[in-house]
Amino acid sequence: MRFPRWRTWPARLLRFWRSSLQFRTVATTVLLSGIAVLAIGAYISISIGNQLFDSKSVQVQDEARTAHNLAQDIFDAAAATADTGPPVELDSLSATVQDKILSSSTSPGATPLEILRSPNQSTSQIMQPTNTTDFPDVVSEGLRARVRADPTHVQYQSVTLAGGTPAIVVGSQVTVGPAGNYELYLVYSLADEQVTLGFVLQTLLLGGLALILLIAGVTVVVVRLVVGPIRTAAETSEKLAAGQLEVRIPERGDDVIATLARSFNGMADSLQQQITKLAALSRLQQRFVSDVSHELRTPLTTIRLAGDVLYDQREAFEPATARTAELLHTQVQRFELLLADLLEVSRYDAGAVELDFVPTNLVRLVEEAVDAMALLAEGRGSEFRVVAPGGYFEAEVDARRIRRILRNLLGNAVEHGEGRPIEVLVDSNETAIAIAVRDWGIGMTAVETSRVFDRFWRADPSRQRTIGGTGLGLAISLEDAVLHNGWLEVWSEPGAGTCFRLTLPRERGMAIASSPLALPPEDETDDQRETEGAADG
């Protein structure tokens, strides 16, 4: 099932984020710069908006006081005329006040105006409330209450007109002679200030984007100057690790990067010298071991032939001489094994080992190895038990080397199994096939287990061996397992026995996900073995 390309973008972006230091640095810098620019822009826009509002509010309050004084003067003059002459028509007087105030206003456009009668009054005359035709319904009861509570000052309140235009409503109280107290309200639009603020915000936005792009560009240049040498050092390190010991970092200038390059190149020179020296010593050692092993074969062959003649005629000798002939025969055989193992080890060290892969049934291979070691196990009082729930298929392995591994593992189990049963388990899963050899002998400590694959190492050198051995068997077995891209692992506890587990790929070149056998294997015969042990006791 194929997913749309856009659904793979998050995963690809995450991989790019993890793999690119330059991208992470630039992205982090741009993000933090964007947050800083946003915070500064918000602060500036809020400050400018507050300044525009405060400036406009002071202006409209001054203009509202002028309108209030103008209206009050007109009403006072009309009241004085009424005392000495005929009564004044209040409705026409209200229209006159509106015309005077609107004509004297300095705000752009017509300023809506409204005159409302204050409640709870009993007067001889009443002037009808009036307003301009476009006066919005924005006078709140709270503002009216503040106007009535403080008639000596003008009161203002910010409001929003239809269409979202901000405005300021300013109210004051005037006295209309015999008609009592009235409230005068003026509405001043902030549309021009809103346009100004919008222009400022647009300028801040464009300037912020330009600043962020500039910061991104500068960051890319700076990071490239810093990351470039680091990338070169990383590539050079990879080449050195791959064996190209002659590569170096270019040295330019006298800055910190140049100092780093000189230090790195000095380290590379020292490593190259040491590696070259060690490689030469290793080659000399390998050649020495190989040459000695080959040179010893000819005299050893002569000694073996002479020893065989003496061994065949040992019955005609005196007892002491016969025993000497037997010891000579045994040690010559052990010497031959040691030479063969040394030659094999020298091939491993020289990297000259080649595997002969053939399809092999590992269960059958295990059974053949067990049959070959059966007589030896019986002589020690042990018994082999093969448990193979899985693995009945052919795997591509070097059968000779796997047979040698099994021979070493089975021989160790017989040697240290204390005459108890030995289990050989074979199982498989999707990626691997495993063989485990489990004994219930003396076992080993954690320190001994960590050294069990060392060359010429023995857990107890004073322990008498009934089976030959050169001390190289497990080391060679480990090398054979590694050549197959497999694992050879060990588990052991004092008094609980030892278990070696060999895990091989089901197919040549296949990666092993997990071993099909636990270490130690969870066999099904533990209860039976405990019952047999109790019966024997």
C-alpha positions as CSV (number, residue, x, y, z in Angstrom):
1,M,0.0,0.0,0.0
2,R,1.5,3.3,-1.1
3,F,0.8,6.5,0.9
4,P,0.6,10.0,-0.6
5,R,3.9,11.8,-0.8
6,W,2.7,14.5,1.6
7,R,2.2,11.9,4.3
8,T,5.9,11.1,4.3
9,W,7.0,14.7,4.7
10,P,7.0,14.8,8.5
11,A,9.2,11.7,8.8
12,R,11.5,13.0,6.1
13,L,11.7,16.4,7.7
14,L,12.4,14.7,11.1
15,R,15.3,12.7,9.5
16,F,16.6,15.8,7.9
17,W,16.4,17.7,11.3
18,R,18.4,14.9,13.0
19,S,21.0,14.6,10.3
20,S,21.7,18.3,9.4
21,L,23.4,20.5,12.0
22,Q,23.2,23.4,9.6
23,F,19.4,23.1,9.1
24,R,18.9,22.8,12.9
25,T,21.0,25.9,13.6
26,V,19.3,28.0,10.9
27,A,15.8,26.8,11.8
28,T,16.4,27.4,15.5
29,T,17.8,30.9,14.9
30,V,15.0,31.8,12.5
31,L,12.4,30.5,15.0
32,L,13.8,32.4,18.0
33,S,14.3,35.5,15.8
34,G,10.7,35.3,14.7
35,I,9.5,35.0,18.3
36,A,11.7,38.0,19.2
37,V,10.5,40.1,16.3
38,L,6.9,39.1,17.0
39,A,7.2,40.1,20.6
40,I,8.9,43.4,19.8
41,G,6.4,44.2,17.0
42,A,3.5,43.4,19.3
43,Y,4.9,45.7,22.0
44,I,5.5,48.5,19.4
45,S,2.1,48.2,17.9
46,I,0.4,48.2,21.3
47,S,2.4,51.2,22.4
48,I,1.6,53.1,19.2
49,G,-2.1,52.2,19.4
50,N,-2.2,53.4,23.0
51,Q,-0.4,56.6,22.1
52,L,-2.8,57.3,19.2
53,F,-5.8,56.6,21.5
54,D,-4.5,58.7,24.3
55,S,-3.7,61.6,22.0
56,K,-7.1,61.4,20.3
57,S,-8.9,61.1,23.7
58,V,-7.2,64.3,24.9
59,Q,-8.1,66.1,21.7
60,V,-11.8,65.0,21.8
61,Q,-12.1,65.9,25.5
62,D,-10.8,69.4,24.7
63,E,-13.2,69.7,21.8
64,A,-16.0,68.3,23.9
65,R,-15.4,70.9,26.6
66,T,-15.5,73.6,23.9
67,A,-18.8,72.2,22.6
68,H,-20.1,72.0,26.2
69,N,-19.2,75.6,26.9
70,L,-20.7,76.8,23.6
71,A,-24.0,75.0,24.3
72,Q,-24.1,76.2,27.8
73,D,-23.5,79.8,26.7
74,I,-26.3,79.5,24.2
75,F,-28.7,78.1,26.8
76,D,-27.7,80.7,29.3
77,A,-28.3,83.5,26.8
78,A,-31.7,82.2,25.9
79,A,-32.7,81.9,29.6
80,A,-31.6,85.6,30.2
81,T,-33.7,86.7,27.2
82,A,-36.7,84.8,28.5
83,D,-36.5,86.7,31.8
84,T,-36.9,90.1,30.1
85,G,-38.9,89.1,27.1
86,P,-41.1,86.5,25.5
87,P,-40.4,82.8,26.3
88,V,-37.9,81.0,24.0
89,E,-38.9,78.0,21.8
90,L,-36.7,75.2,23.3
91,D,-36.9,72.8,20.3
92,S,-35.6,75.5,17.9
93,L,-33.0,76.4,20.6
94,S,-31.8,72.8,20.6
95,A,-31.5,72.8,16.8
96,T,-29.5,76.0,17.0
97,V,-27.1,74.4,19.6
98,Q,-26.6,71.3,17.3
99,D,-25.8,73.5,14.3
100,K,-23.3,75.6,16.3
101,I,-21.5,72.6,17.7
102,L,-21.3,70.8,14.4
103,S,-20.1,73.9,12.6
104,S,-17.4,74.5,15.2
105,S,-16.1,70.9,15.4
106,T,-12.6,70.5,14.1
107,S,-12.9,66.7,13.7
108,P,-13.0,65.5,10.0
109,G,-16.5,64.8,8.9
110,A,-19.8,65.4,10.7
111,T,-19.6,64.6,14.5
112,P,-22.8,62.8,15.6
113,L,-24.5,64.7,18.5
114,E,-27.3,63.8,20.9
115,I,-29.1,65.8,23.7
116,L,-31.0,63.7,26.3
117,R,-33.1,64.9,29.2
118,S,-31.7,63.8,32.6
119,P,-34.3,61.6,34.4
120,N,-36.1,62.3,37.7
121,Q,-36.7,66.0,37.1
122,S,-39.8,68.2,37.6
123,T,-39.7,71.4,35.6
124,S,-42.1,74.0,34.2
125,Q,-40.8,73.4,30.6
126,I,-39.5,70.3,28.7
127,M,-37.1,70.3,25.8
128,Q,-37.6,67.2,23.6
129,P,-34.5,65.0,23.3
130,T,-32.9,65.4,19.9
131,N,-30.0,64.0,17.9
132,T,-28.4,64.1,14.5
133,T,-29.9,61.6,12.0
134,D,-26.7,59.5,11.9
135,F,-26.1,59.3,15.7
136,P,-25.2,55.7,16.6
137,D,-26.8,53.8,19.5
138,V,-23.6,53.7,21.6
139,V,-24.5,55.7,24.7
140,S,-24.5,53.2,27.6
141,E,-26.3,53.6,30.9
142,G,-22.9,53.5,32.7
143,L,-21.7,56.5,30.8
144,R,-24.9,58.4,31.5
145,A,-24.6,57.6,35.2
146,R,-21.0,58.9,35.3
147,V,-22.2,62.1,33.5
148,R,-25.0,62.7,36.1
149,A,-22.7,61.9,39.0
150,D,-20.0,64.4,37.9
151,P,-21.7,67.2,36.0
152,T,-18.6,69.5,36.2
153,H,-16.4,67.3,34.0
154,V,-16.7,65.7,30.7
155,Q,-16.8,61.9,30.6
156,Y,-15.7,59.6,27.8
157,Q,-15.9,56.0,26.8
158,S,-14.4,54.0,23.9
159,V,-16.9,52.2,21.7
160,T,-17.2,50.3,18.4
161,L,-19.4,51.6,15.7
162,A,-21.2,49.6,13.0
163,G,-18.6,48.1,10.7
164,G,-16.0,47.7,13.5
165,T,-14.8,51.3,13.4
166,P,-13.5,52.4,16.9
167,A,-14.8,55.6,18.3
168,I,-14.9,57.7,21.5
169,V,-18.2,58.9,23.1
170,V,-17.9,62.1,25.2
171,G,-20.7,63.2,27.5
172,S,-21.3,66.3,29.7
173,Q,-24.3,67.9,31.5
174,V,-25.8,71.3,30.5
175,T,-28.5,73.3,32.2
176,V,-31.4,74.5,29.9
177,G,-33.0,77.3,32.0
178,P,-36.5,76.3,33.1
179,A,-36.3,72.9,31.3
180,G,-33.7,71.6,33.9
181,N,-30.6,69.5,33.2
182,Y,-29.8,67.8,29.9
183,E,-27.0,65.5,28.8
184,L,-24.9,66.4,25.7
185,Y,-23.1,63.4,23.9
186,L,-20.7,63.7,21.0
187,V,-19.2,60.7,19.1
188,Y,-15.7,61.1,17.6
189,S,-14.6,58.4,15.1
190,L,-11.1,56.9,15.3
191,A,-11.2,55.7,11.6
192,D,-8.1,57.8,10.7
193,E,-6.2,56.6,13.7
194,Q,-7.2,53.0,12.8
195,V,-5.8,53.6,9.3
196,T,-2.6,55.0,10.7
197,L,-2.3,52.0,13.1
198,G,-3.0,49.6,10.2
199,F,-0.2,51.2,8.2
200,V,2.2,51.0,11.2
201,L,1.3,47.3,11.6
202,Q,1.8,46.6,7.9
203,T,5.2,48.4,8.1
204,L,6.2,46.4,11.2
205,L,5.1,43.1,9.5
206,L,7.0,43.8,6.3
207,G,10.0,45.0,8.3
208,G,9.9,42.0,10.6
209,L,9.7,39.6,7.7
210,A,12.6,41.3,6.0
211,L,14.6,41.2,9.2
212,I,13.9,37.5,9.7
213,L,15.0,36.8,6.1
214,L,18.1,38.9,6.7
215,I,18.9,37.0,9.9
216,A,18.3,33.7,8.1
217,G,20.6,34.6,5.3
218,V,23.3,35.8,7.7
219,T,22.9,32.7,9.8
220,V,23.2,30.4,6.7
221,V,26.5,32.2,5.8
222,V,27.9,32.1,9.3
223,V,26.8,28.5,10.0
224,R,28.3,27.4,6.6
225,L,31.6,29.0,7.6
226,V,31.5,27.1,10.9
227,V,29.9,23.8,9.8
228,G,31.9,23.5,6.6
229,P,35.2,22.7,8.4
230,I,33.4,20.5,10.8
231,R,31.8,18.5,7.9
232,T,35.3,18.3,6.4
233,A,36.7,17.0,9.7
234,A,33.9,14.4,9.9
235,E,34.4,13.2,6.3
236,T,38.2,13.0,6.9
237,S,37.5,11.0,10.1
238,E,35.3,8.6,8.2
239,K,38.0,8.1,5.6
240,L,40.6,7.5,8.3
241,A,38.4,5.0,9.9
242,A,38.0,3.3,6.5
243,G,41.7,2.9,6.3
244,Q,42.7,5.9,4.1
245,L,45.4,7.0,6.6
246,E,46.9,9.5,4.2
247,V,43.9,11.9,4.1
248,R,44.2,15.2,6.0
249,I,42.2,18.4,6.7
250,P,43.2,21.5,4.7
251,E,44.9,24.1,6.9
252,R,44.0,27.7,6.1
253,G,44.7,30.8,8.3
254,D,45.5,31.1,11.9
255,D,42.0,31.0,13.5
256,V,40.5,28.4,15.8
257,I,39.4,26.2,12.9
258,A,42.9,26.2,11.5
259,T,44.2,25.3,15.0
260,L,41.7,22.4,15.0
261,A,42.9,21.3,11.6
262,R,46.5,21.3,12.6
263,S,45.8,19.4,15.8
264,F,43.7,16.9,13.9
265,N,46.3,16.4,11.3
266,G,49.0,15.9,13.9
267,M,46.8,13.3,15.6
268,A,46.3,11.6,12.2
269,D,50.0,11.6,11.6
270,S,50.7,10.0,14.9
271,L,47.9,7.4,14.4
272,Q,49.2,6.6,10.9
273,Q,52.7,6.0,12.3
274,Q,51.4,3.8,15.1
275,I,49.0,1.9,12.9
276,T,51.7,1.3,10.3
277,K,54.2,0.2,13.0
278,L,51.6,-2.1,14.5
279,A,50.6,-3.5,11.1
280,A,54.2,-4.3,10.4
281,L,54.7,-6.0,13.7
282,S,51.5,-7.9,13.2
283,R,52.6,-9.1,9.8
284,L,56.0,-10.1,11.2
285,Q,54.3,-12.0,14.0
286,Q,51.9,-13.7,11.6
287,R,54.8,-14.6,9.3
288,F,56.8,-15.9,12.2
289,V,54.0,-18.1,13.5
290,S,53.3,-19.4,10.0
291,D,56.9,-20.0,9.2
292,V,57.7,-21.7,12.5
293,S,54.6,-23.9,12.1
294,H,55.6,-24.9,8.6
295,E,59.3,-25.4,9.5
296,L,58.2,-27.6,12.5
297,R,56.1,-29.9,10.3
298,T,59.1,-31.7,8.7
299,P,60.9,-32.6,11.9
300,L,57.6,-33.3,13.6
301,T,56.7,-35.7,10.8
302,T,60.0,-37.6,11.4
303,I,59.4,-37.6,15.1
304,R,55.9,-38.9,14.7
305,L,57.0,-41.7,12.4
306,A,59.7,-42.7,14.8
307,G,57.3,-42.5,17.7
308,D,54.7,-44.6,15.9
309,V,57.4,-47.3,15.4
310,L,58.2,-47.2,19.1
311,Y,54.5,-47.1,20.1
312,D,53.7,-50.1,17.9
313,Q,56.5,-52.1,19.6
314,R,55.9,-50.9,23.1
315,E,54.8,-54.4,24.3
316,A,58.3,-55.7,23.7
317,F,59.8,-53.0,25.9
318,E,60.3,-52.8,29.7
319,P,57.3,-51.2,31.5
320,A,59.1,-47.9,32.0
321,T,60.2,-47.7,28.4
322,A,56.8,-48.7,27.1
323,R,55.2,-45.9,29.2
324,T,57.7,-43.5,27.7
325,A,56.7,-44.6,24.2
326,E,53.0,-44.1,25.0
327,L,53.7,-40.6,26.4
328,L,55.8,-39.7,23.4
329,H,53.0,-40.9,21.1
330,T,50.4,-38.9,23.0
331,Q,52.4,-35.7,23.1
332,V,53.4,-35.9,19.4
333,Q,49.7,-36.1,18.6
334,R,49.0,-33.1,20.8
335,F,51.9,-31.3,19.1
336,E,50.4,-31.9,15.7
337,L,47.0,-30.6,16.8
338,L,48.7,-27.5,18.3
339,L,50.5,-26.8,15.0
340,A,47.3,-27.2,13.0
341,D,45.5,-24.8,15.4
342,L,48.4,-22.3,15.2
343,L,48.3,-22.4,11.4
344,E,44.5,-21.8,11.5
345,V,44.9,-18.9,13.9
346,S,47.6,-17.4,11.6
347,R,45.2,-17.6,8.7
348,Y,42.5,-15.8,10.8
349,D,45.0,-13.0,11.8
350,A,46.1,-12.6,8.2
351,G,42.5,-12.5,6.9
352,A,43.2,-15.4,4.5
353,V,40.3,-17.6,5.5
354,E,37.8,-18.6,2.9
355,L,34.6,-20.4,3.6
356,D,33.1,-23.3,1.6
357,F,29.4,-22.7,1.8
358,V,27.2,-25.8,1.1
359,P,23.6,-26.5,1.9
360,T,23.7,-28.4,5.2
361,N,21.1,-29.9,7.5
362,L,22.3,-28.7,10.9
363,V,20.3,-31.3,12.9
364,R,21.9,-34.1,10.9
365,L,25.3,-32.4,11.5
366,V,24.6,-32.2,15.3
367,E,23.6,-35.9,15.4
368,E,26.8,-36.9,13.6
369,A,28.9,-34.9,16.0
370,V,27.0,-36.4,19.0
371,D,27.5,-39.9,17.6
372,A,31.2,-39.3,17.2
373,M,31.5,-38.1,20.8
374,A,29.2,-40.7,22.3
375,L,31.9,-43.2,23.4
376,L,33.9,-40.5,25.0
377,A,30.8,-39.2,26.9
378,E,30.0,-42.7,28.1
379,G,33.5,-43.1,29.4
380,R,32.9,-40.0,31.5
381,G,29.4,-41.2,32.6
382,S,27.6,-38.6,30.6
383,E,24.7,-39.0,28.1
384,F,23.8,-36.8,25.2
385,R,20.2,-35.7,24.6
386,V,19.4,-34.0,21.4
387,V,16.3,-31.8,21.4
388,A,15.4,-30.4,18.0
389,P,11.9,-28.8,17.8
390,G,13.0,-26.7,14.8
391,G,15.8,-26.5,12.3
392,Y,15.0,-29.4,10.0
393,F,16.1,-27.5,6.8
394,E,19.3,-26.9,4.9
395,A,21.3,-23.8,5.7
396,E,24.3,-22.5,3.7
397,V,27.3,-23.0,6.0
398,D,30.9,-24.3,5.9
399,A,30.1,-27.8,7.3
400,R,33.7,-28.5,8.3
401,R,34.0,-25.4,10.4
402,I,30.6,-25.9,12.1
403,R,31.5,-29.6,12.8
404,R,34.7,-28.3,14.4
405,I,32.7,-25.9,16.6
406,L,30.4,-28.6,17.7
407,R,33.3,-30.9,18.5
408,N,34.9,-28.3,20.7
409,L,31.6,-27.5,22.5
410,L,30.7,-31.1,23.0
411,G,34.3,-31.9,24.2
412,N,34.1,-29.1,26.8
413,A,30.7,-30.3,28.0
414,V,32.0,-33.8,28.5
415,E,35.2,-32.5,30.1
416,H,33.4,-30.3,32.6
417,G,30.0,-32.0,32.8
418,E,30.8,-34.1,35.9
419,G,29.3,-37.2,34.4
420,R,25.8,-35.6,34.2
421,P,23.5,-35.6,31.1
422,I,24.3,-33.1,28.3
423,E,21.6,-31.5,26.2
424,V,22.1,-30.4,22.7
425,L,19.2,-28.1,21.4
426,V,18.5,-27.0,17.9
427,D,15.8,-24.5,17.0
428,S,15.1,-21.8,14.4
429,N,13.1,-18.7,13.7
430,E,12.5,-16.4,10.7
431,T,16.1,-15.2,10.5
432,A,18.4,-17.6,12.4
433,I,19.1,-21.2,13.5
434,A,20.7,-21.8,16.9
435,I,22.5,-24.7,18.5
436,A,23.0,-24.8,22.2
437,V,25.1,-27.3,24.3
438,R,24.1,-27.4,27.9
439,D,25.8,-29.2,30.8
440,W,25.2,-29.3,34.5
441,G,28.8,-29.5,35.6
442,I,31.0,-27.3,37.7
443,G,30.3,-24.1,35.8
444,M,32.4,-20.9,35.8
445,T,32.4,-17.5,37.5
446,A,31.7,-14.2,35.7
447,V,35.4,-13.4,35.4
448,E,36.1,-16.9,34.0
449,T,33.2,-16.6,31.6
450,S,34.5,-13.3,30.2
451,R,37.9,-15.0,29.3
452,V,36.6,-18.3,28.0
453,F,37.3,-17.4,24.4
454,D,40.8,-16.1,25.0
455,R,43.6,-18.0,23.3
456,F,45.4,-20.5,25.5
457,W,43.3,-19.7,28.5
458,R,41.9,-22.4,30.9
459,A,39.6,-21.9,33.8
460,D,41.6,-24.3,36.0
461,P,45.2,-25.0,34.6
462,S,45.8,-27.6,37.4
463,R,42.8,-29.6,36.4
464,Q,43.7,-32.9,34.6
465,R,42.3,-33.1,31.1
466,T,41.0,-36.5,29.8
467,I,40.5,-35.0,26.4
468,G,43.4,-33.5,24.4
469,G,43.2,-29.8,23.5
470,T,45.5,-27.0,22.8
471,G,43.7,-24.1,24.5
472,L,42.8,-22.7,21.1
473,G,39.5,-24.6,20.5
474,L,37.0,-22.0,21.7
475,A,39.0,-19.1,20.2
476,I,38.9,-20.8,16.8
477,S,35.2,-21.6,17.3
478,L,34.5,-17.9,17.9
479,E,36.4,-17.0,14.8
480,D,34.4,-19.6,12.8
481,A,31.1,-18.2,14.1
482,V,32.1,-14.6,13.2
483,L,33.1,-15.7,9.7
484,H,29.5,-17.0,9.3
485,N,28.2,-13.6,10.5
486,G,26.9,-15.5,13.5
487,W,27.2,-15.4,17.3
488,L,28.9,-17.7,19.8
489,E,27.8,-16.9,23.3
490,V,28.3,-18.5,26.7
491,W,26.4,-18.5,30.0
492,S,27.7,-20.2,33.2
493,E,27.3,-20.2,36.9
494,P,29.3,-22.0,39.5
495,G,27.6,-25.3,40.4
496,A,24.8,-24.7,37.8
497,G,26.7,-25.7,34.7
498,T,27.5,-24.0,31.4
499,C,25.7,-23.4,28.2
500,F,27.2,-22.4,24.8
501,R,24.9,-21.0,22.1
502,L,25.8,-20.9,18.5
503,T,23.5,-18.7,16.3
504,L,23.8,-18.7,12.5
505,P,21.8,-16.9,9.8
506,R,19.2,-19.0,8.0
507,E,20.5,-17.7,4.7
508,R,24.0,-16.4,3.8
509,G,24.2,-12.6,4.3
510,M,20.9,-12.4,6.2
511,A,20.9,-10.3,9.4
512,I,20.1,-12.1,12.6
513,A,17.2,-10.3,14.4
514,S,17.3,-12.6,17.5
515,S,18.4,-16.0,18.6
516,P,15.7,-18.7,18.6
517,L,17.1,-20.2,21.9
518,A,17.2,-18.5,25.2
519,L,20.5,-18.4,27.1
520,P,20.4,-20.7,29.0
521,P,17.7,-22.6,27.0
522,E,14.5,-23.2,28.8
523,D,14.5,-27.0,28.3
524,E,11.6,-29.3,29.1
525,T,13.6,-31.9,31.0
526,D,14.5,-29.9,34.1
527,D,11.7,-31.4,36.2
528,Q,12.6,-34.9,35.0
529,R,16.3,-34.3,35.7
530,E,15.5,-33.1,39.3
531,T,13.4,-36.3,39.8
532,E,16.2,-38.5,38.5
533,G,18.7,-36.7,40.8
534,A,16.5,-37.2,43.8
535,A,16.0,-40.9,43.0
536,D,19.8,-41.3,42.6
537,G,20.3,-39.6,46.0
